[in-house]
């Protein structure tokens, strides 16, 4: 016989009162809803924090201390981190462990603040603080030295861009707000009121009241889920690609970063041979209509001295290639070196050698403007913590992970650089490229700064081979789809070991290569020059949340002091 409703109800109640079950369920829901799991899996993100909220409710009813709440919360977040970003350890085991352990600890801070606010300020202010503190933390995590915003909640909808077309107004933190509010609404519907009366003993009036209460509880949850979806579908149905067309080629040389890329690898390929592979793939794919070619991150691996770039054999060989294709430009990743005339003028990340003086090493992008035009350089500035950048206060303790011979922090630059042609015809001058290098593509406002400075196309150059055939490179690819929506710019993506792709202004992947294959791909993009609301105004939600978080914390501390 099937179990009775009463037994089902009791089993659900028992389940919902056990901290260890809640702590397992929540991370599993968040992981299952995260890219690259397809629709409708991302709906699970809208309930993935409900077990966390219930956990706080259960522990508070048990009279738990803040320390006990933190232990359960940290375990919850650690499981989510490990399930979703375990692949970080594929590049370096120590780095993977540190990323997951430390990030979970950082994510627990806004939840600890929520716990104390809920205990001291009551239900309404407490649950408001849950939203405010989390958004404020995500904004901080986008900007400070230990930035690792891979698990920003709004990134969770990257595999379903049709659900979040309104990111052109809010950016990725709008998605985070949606997740937080939807989870609160579902939590309130499930656990926000007293248990319903025994249906067997209820009168007709009482039963009608119960039905009305059920509708009242669940209506906000249904609206919290459905309205953003409806708005997105309306925006999506009306959007048309904007801007003049331009043919672009992306190259995927497929050089194994562990075995082939660097000296010492078992199947080491010389830099000259790597360059010639990319030239061969380029020659096979370009047409007389092609205006731009993208090569991936660190394609030109040997040190290139910026004060003498034109004398570099790589630049000379690229110019030779471009001389056969009038009107063609090329952007490539490279490792470059910039020098300083004195110690006083050197940056904080500068190194010193007696024969060179003070200098910085850069993970850079190089723009070669035709066979005779000038070169331009952009220095990657959103650097991977621990791998490319170590805060000075941590450097003595942690050092820097060596993924290719550079030890110490890379140099960076303050402003975004947009690559423009100085020799192009008026028709080609519309092609203004944002050179986004690898990890930078997960930062909404950072990418938007290129667009505010005039970019009409986003060019992502990356090397995703460090993570092998894992969700890592797939998540990185899908995050770019959100940047396309936020800025309404086409994206051309060149990856060393996949996946290279083209993404349109709706966030749809319209063409892509395979994984771990040599390939080149050609597509006609559109060069939109209009600015979205989000591009013009930036992270309004994040900064507003930070202001409110400071006010809430000040109020809680004052309340405690007065009491």
FENWOWO-V974703 format. One record per pair of residues at least 24 apart in sequence whose ideal C-beta (glycine too) atoms are under 8 Angstrom apart, sorted by the first residue. I is the first residue (numbers start at 1). J is the second residue. Records with the same first field share a line. If there is no record, write none. Layout:
BEGIN
I->J ; J
END
This chain:
BEGIN
5->199
16->54 ; 58 ; 190 ; 191
17->58
19->55 ; 58 ; 59 ; 72
22->51 ; 52 ; 54 ; 55 ; 58 ; 76
23->51 ; 55 ; 72 ; 75 ; 76 ; 79
24->79
25->51
26->50 ; 51 ; 52 ; 55 ; 76 ; 80
27->76 ; 77 ; 79 ; 80 ; 83
28->83
30->80 ; 83 ; 84 ; 156
31->80 ; 83 ; 84
33->156
34->84 ; 156 ; 475
35->155 ; 156 ; 158 ; 159 ; 471 ; 474 ; 475 ; 478 ; 479
36->159 ; 471 ; 474 ; 475 ; 478
37->159
38->159 ; 160
39->159 ; 160 ; 163
42->156 ; 157 ; 159 ; 160 ; 163
43->225
45->153 ; 156 ; 157 ; 179
46->178 ; 179 ; 182 ; 183 ; 186 ; 224 ; 225
47->182 ; 183 ; 186
48->179 ; 183
49->179 ; 180 ; 183 ; 187
50->183 ; 186 ; 187 ; 190
51->76
52->76 ; 111
53->127 ; 130 ; 183 ; 184 ; 187 ; 191
54->187 ; 190 ; 191
56->111 ; 114 ; 115 ; 118
57->191
60->118 ; 119
66->112 ; 115 ; 116 ; 119
69->111 ; 112 ; 115
70->108 ; 111 ; 112 ; 115
73->108 ; 111 ; 112 ; 115
74->104 ; 105 ; 108
77->103 ; 104 ; 107 ; 108 ; 111
78->104
80->104 ; 151
81->107 ; 151
84->151 ; 471
85->150 ; 151 ; 472
87->467 ; 468 ; 470 ; 471 ; 472
88->467 ; 472
90->466 ; 467 ; 468 ; 470 ; 472
91->387 ; 403 ; 466 ; 467
92->387 ; 401 ; 403
94->401
95->386 ; 387 ; 401
98->386 ; 398
99->148 ; 386
102->146
103->148 ; 151
106->137 ; 141 ; 146 ; 148
107->137 ; 151
109->137
110->134 ; 136 ; 137
113->549 ; 553
116->556
117->552 ; 553 ; 556
120->556 ; 559 ; 560
121->552 ; 555 ; 556 ; 559
125->552
127->184
128->552
129->549 ; 552
130->180 ; 184
131->177 ; 180 ; 181 ; 184 ; 545
132->545 ; 548 ; 549 ; 552
133->545 ; 549 ; 552
134->176 ; 180
135->173 ; 176 ; 177 ; 180 ; 541 ; 542 ; 545
136->542 ; 545 ; 546 ; 548 ; 549
138->173 ; 176 ; 542
139->173 ; 539 ; 541 ; 542 ; 543 ; 545 ; 546
140->546
142->443 ; 444 ; 445 ; 446 ; 539 ; 542
145->385 ; 389 ; 391
146->385 ; 391
147->382 ; 385
148->385
149->442 ; 443
150->442 ; 475
152->176 ; 442
153->179 ; 180
154->178 ; 179 ; 482
155->442 ; 475 ; 479 ; 482
157->482
158->475 ; 478 ; 479 ; 481 ; 482
159->478 ; 481
161->481 ; 482 ; 484 ; 485 ; 506 ; 507 ; 508
162->232 ; 233 ; 236 ; 506 ; 507
163->228 ; 229 ; 232
164->228 ; 232 ; 482 ; 485
165->231 ; 232 ; 233 ; 235 ; 236 ; 239 ; 485 ; 506 ; 507
166->228 ; 231 ; 232 ; 235
167->482 ; 485 ; 486 ; 534
168->235 ; 485 ; 486 ; 487 ; 488 ; 532 ; 533 ; 534
169->532 ; 533 ; 534
170->534 ; 540 ; 541
171->444 ; 445 ; 448 ; 486 ; 534 ; 538 ; 539 ; 541
172->444 ; 482 ; 486
173->444 ; 539 ; 541 ; 542 ; 545
174->541
175->482
176->541
177->541
178->224 ; 228
181->224
182->221 ; 224 ; 225
185->220 ; 221 ; 223 ; 224 ; 225
186->221 ; 224
188->217 ; 220 ; 221
189->217 ; 218 ; 220 ; 221
192->217
193->217
236->506
239->505 ; 506
241->490 ; 504 ; 505 ; 526 ; 528
242->488 ; 505 ; 526 ; 528 ; 530
243->430 ; 456 ; 526 ; 527 ; 528 ; 529
244->427 ; 430 ; 526 ; 527
245->524 ; 525 ; 526 ; 527
246->291 ; 292 ; 428 ; 430 ; 431 ; 457 ; 524 ; 525 ; 526 ; 527
247->287 ; 289 ; 290 ; 291 ; 292 ; 522 ; 523 ; 524 ; 525
248->290 ; 291 ; 292 ; 293 ; 294 ; 457 ; 492 ; 502 ; 522 ; 523 ; 524 ; 525
249->282 ; 285 ; 286 ; 290 ; 292 ; 293 ; 294 ; 520 ; 521 ; 522
250->293 ; 294 ; 492 ; 493 ; 494 ; 500 ; 501 ; 502 ; 513 ; 520 ; 521
251->278 ; 281 ; 282 ; 285 ; 293 ; 294 ; 295 ; 296 ; 494 ; 500 ; 519 ; 520
252->281 ; 296 ; 494 ; 495 ; 496 ; 497 ; 498 ; 500 ; 513 ; 517 ; 518 ; 519 ; 520 ; 521
253->277 ; 278 ; 281 ; 295 ; 296 ; 299 ; 496 ; 518
254->496 ; 497 ; 498 ; 516 ; 517 ; 518 ; 519
255->465 ; 496 ; 497
256->465 ; 497
257->403 ; 404 ; 463 ; 465 ; 466 ; 496 ; 497
258->465 ; 466
261->298 ; 301 ; 404 ; 496
262->301 ; 404 ; 405
263->405
271->300 ; 301 ; 302 ; 314
272->313
274->299 ; 301
275->299 ; 300 ; 314 ; 317
277->518
278->332
279->317 ; 321
281->518 ; 519 ; 520
282->321 ; 330 ; 520
283->321
284->520
285->520 ; 521 ; 522
286->325 ; 328 ; 522
287->522
288->325
290->325 ; 328 ; 522
291->327 ; 328 ; 329 ; 428 ; 431
292->328 ; 329 ; 330 ; 331 ; 431 ; 433 ; 457 ; 459 ; 492
293->328 ; 329 ; 330 ; 331
294->330 ; 331 ; 332 ; 459 ; 461 ; 492 ; 493 ; 494
295->330 ; 331 ; 332 ; 333 ; 461 ; 494
296->332 ; 333 ; 461 ; 462 ; 463 ; 494 ; 495 ; 496 ; 500
297->333 ; 363 ; 437 ; 438 ; 461 ; 462 ; 463 ; 496
298->333 ; 334 ; 335 ; 363 ; 404 ; 463 ; 496
299->332 ; 333 ; 334 ; 461 ; 496
300->332 ; 333 ; 334 ; 335 ; 366
301->334 ; 335 ; 404
302->335
303->335 ; 336 ; 337 ; 361
304->334 ; 335 ; 336 ; 337 ; 364 ; 366
305->336 ; 337 ; 339
306->336 ; 337 ; 338 ; 339 ; 377
307->338 ; 339
309->336 ; 366 ; 375 ; 377
310->375
315->366 ; 368 ; 375
318->368
319->368 ; 371 ; 372
320->371
322->368 ; 370 ; 371
323->371
326->370 ; 371
327->370 ; 424 ; 425 ; 428
328->370
329->367 ; 368 ; 369 ; 370 ; 373 ; 419 ; 421 ; 424 ; 431
330->367 ; 368
331->365 ; 366 ; 367 ; 368 ; 419 ; 433 ; 435 ; 459 ; 461
332->365 ; 366 ; 368 ; 461
333->363 ; 364 ; 365 ; 366 ; 437 ; 461 ; 463
334->364 ; 365 ; 366
335->361 ; 362 ; 363 ; 364 ; 406
336->361 ; 362 ; 364 ; 366 ; 377 ; 379
337->361 ; 362
338->362 ; 379 ; 411
347->411
348->392
349->389 ; 408 ; 409 ; 410 ; 411 ; 412
350->411
351->408
360->410 ; 411
361->406 ; 408 ; 410 ; 411
362->410 ; 411 ; 412
363->388 ; 410 ; 437 ; 438
364->437
365->419 ; 435 ; 437 ; 461
367->419 ; 433 ; 435
369->421 ; 422 ; 423 ; 424
370->421 ; 423
372->423
373->421 ; 422 ; 423
374->422
376->417 ; 419 ; 420
377->417
378->413 ; 416 ; 417 ; 419 ; 435 ; 437
379->410 ; 411 ; 412 ; 413
380->410 ; 412 ; 437 ; 438 ; 439 ; 440
381->412 ; 413 ; 414 ; 440
382->439 ; 440 ; 443 ; 446
383->409 ; 410 ; 412 ; 439
384->438 ; 439
403->466
415->453
416->446 ; 449 ; 450 ; 453
418->450 ; 453 ; 454 ; 455
419->459
420->454
430->456 ; 527 ; 529
431->456 ; 457 ; 527
432->456 ; 457 ; 527
433->457 ; 458 ; 459
434->458 ; 459 ; 489
435->459 ; 461
436->460 ; 461 ; 483
437->461 ; 462
438->462 ; 463 ; 464
441->476 ; 479 ; 480 ; 483
442->476 ; 479
444->482 ; 483 ; 486 ; 534 ; 539
445->538 ; 539
447->483 ; 486 ; 487
448->486 ; 487 ; 534 ; 535 ; 538
451->487 ; 489 ; 531 ; 535
452->531 ; 535 ; 536
454->529
455->489
456->489 ; 527 ; 528 ; 529
457->489 ; 490 ; 491 ; 492 ; 525 ; 527
458->483 ; 484 ; 487 ; 489 ; 490 ; 491 ; 492
459->491 ; 492 ; 493 ; 494
460->491 ; 492 ; 493 ; 494
461->493 ; 494 ; 495
462->493 ; 494 ; 495 ; 496
463->495 ; 496 ; 497
464->495 ; 496 ; 497 ; 498 ; 499
465->496 ; 497 ; 498 ; 516
469->515 ; 516
473->497 ; 498 ; 499 ; 515
474->499
477->501 ; 509 ; 512
481->507 ; 508 ; 509
482->507
486->532 ; 534 ; 535
487->532 ; 534 ; 535
488->528 ; 530 ; 532
489->528
490->525 ; 526 ; 527 ; 528
492->523 ; 525
END
